[in-house]
Amino acid sequence: MRPVTEIRQIRLRQMIDEVAEGNQARFAALIGRSRAQVGFWLTDPSKPHYKAMSHEMAREVEAEMRRRGWKQYVPGWLDTDPASHSTGLDTAMLGVALTSMDRVIRGKGLQMEGQLGKFAPLLAFAYEAARIEFPDGPPSPGTRAGKSRLKEFDRRVGAWLEGGIEDGSIGPFEPVVVGSEAGTGGSTAKRAEAARRRR
């Protein structure tokens, strides 16, 4: 699996080709950023002036493209490997999960960039939790109500994963199999609490 930073560069180039005919300056103007910043995101990672696009910035760029009428850029589009042939993956929910995990992990003084494999079990949990939390699709981060719902989701993900991130490393964490209690009417939070009690 390619690193998300590499996937974002591939997808960003594709987006620039599609919406700005490959013109980085025009694309930068569309998203309200400088041409230099877009260039930093596309620079070879081994170069000193390379800057990785953050999870939050990726969601902002996708949201701005949708606001401008390009509806295909759902949350998570920039993080989905075009070479991947996986089916059934909800890229909008993947975007919510990635952004939420990034905020939770940064809140603990850690960094997810370049360590996605290490955080994969937690990301899988956040992805399933997002699918349950937002059955009609993720709320828009461009609205006050949407921001509020996403912030509350981040808070809950952080609480559910409380024991999963310790001292800069993954601590004891028992992933909750979402749907394992189908028919019981249990919420994600109740299932997460039940998993904590089993430890």
N, C-alpha and C positions, 0 to 999 in steps of 0.2 A: 504494500500500500504506500502510495506516495505521500510525502509530508503535506499537510494542509497549506503551508506557505507556497509550495511549488504548484499545488492545484490552483490556488488563488491567482498566481501569476498567469497560468494558462487561461483560466476563465476570464481574468481581467482583460487580457489581450483580445479574447473573443468578444467580450462586451464592447471594447473600444472599436473593434472592427464593425460590429453590428450597429452601434448607435452613433458613431462619429467617423465612420469610414476610415478607421485607423489613425485618425488625427488625435494625438494625445492632448494637445492644447485645447481643442474643441471639447474633448471629453472632460478635461479638468474644469472648464467653464460650466459644463452641464451639472457637475456635482459640487460646484462652489469651492474647489480646491485649486492650488497652484499647479502649473504644469510640472514644476520641479518635484512636488510631492508624488504625483502620479509616476514620474520617472524613477523616483526612489523605490517605489513599490515594484517596478518592473526590472530593476537593476539585478545583475547577477549577484546572488547572495554572498559570494566570496569577495565582492568589492566593498571598500570601506564606507561608501555612501549609500549602501543598501539599507532600506528600512522595510520591515515586514508590515503588511497591512494587518491591523488588529481585528479580532472577531467583531468588536463593536463597530469599527469603521466599515467592515464588509457588509454588516446589516444596514448601516446608514446608506451606503452606495446603492445597495439593492432597493431600499425603500425610495430613494430619490429617483431611481430609474422607473419604478412602478408609478410614482407620482407623475412622472413625465409621460406616462402612457405605455411603457414597455412592461406589460403585465407578466411576461415570461420569467422575469427576474424575481422569483419568489424568495423568501428568506432561506438562506442556505445554498442558493444557486452557486455562489462563488466558491463554496466549499465542496461541491459535488464533482468528483473526478469524471470528466467526460469519457474516459476510457472504461469506466466502471459499467458493467452490464447488469448491476443488481436491480431487481424489480421489487416493487412494493415499498421502497424507501420513500418516506414522506420528507422531501427536502425542506419544506417549510418548518416542520417540527424539528428536523435536524438543526436548522438555523437557530431555533429557539433554544434547543438543548446546548448547542455549542456556546452560544452567547451567555446563557445562564451559567454553565460550568466555568467559563472564562471569568465571569464576575466573582463567582464563589471562590474559585482557586486564587485569583488575585487578592481577594479579601483576606486570604490566609497568608499573604506574602509570598505566594508561589507563582509559577508561570506555567501555562499549558502549552505555549508555543514550543514545538519540537519534541514534546513529550506526550503526544496524543495516545500512543500505545500504552503508556503507563496509566493514563487516566481512562482508558477504554471502558472498563467495567462501570465507572461512575457516569461516563457519557451515555452508555447504553441505558442506565437507570433513568437519567435525565430525559433521554429521548422518549422512553416509554411513559414517563410521568407527564411529559408535555402532550403526548397523544391523548392521554386520559383527561388532562386538565383543560385542553382546548379542543373538544371534539369537532367543533365547527371551523377549525383553522385558527392559527395564531392571531391574537389581537394586533392591531396596527401600532407599531412603535411611534408613529407620527401623531398620535392623538393622546390627549391627557389620560383618558380612560385606559387606552392600550398600554401606555407607559406604566400606569399604576398596576394593572393586572400583571404585566411582565415583571415589575419590581417585586410584587408579592410572590410570584412564582419563584424568582431568584431566592427570596428569603426562605421559602419553604424547602427548596432544593438544598440550600445550605443547612437547614435544620435536619432534613432527612439523611444527609450525608455526613452529619456531624462527626461520626467515628471513622469515616472513610478517608480523611486527610489529616495526617498527624506529622508534625515536626518536619515538614518538607518532603515527606514520603507518603505513599499510600498506607494507611493503617488498616486495622481489621474492618472489613466491610462485607456484609452478606447481602448481595444484590437481591432485590425483591423481584420475583417473577410476576410481572404485571399480568393479570388475568388468571392467575392460579387459583384465585378465590371467586371465580366467575359464578355469578348467581347469588353471591352472599350480600351483594350491595355494598361491600366494603370500599372505602375510598382509598386513594393512593397513600394518603397519610396514615390511615389505619393499618394498611398492609406493611408500610415501612416501620411503623411502631411495633407491629407484631414480629417483624424480622429482628428488630433490635432486642426485643425481649428474649428471643430464641438464642441469642449469642451468649 
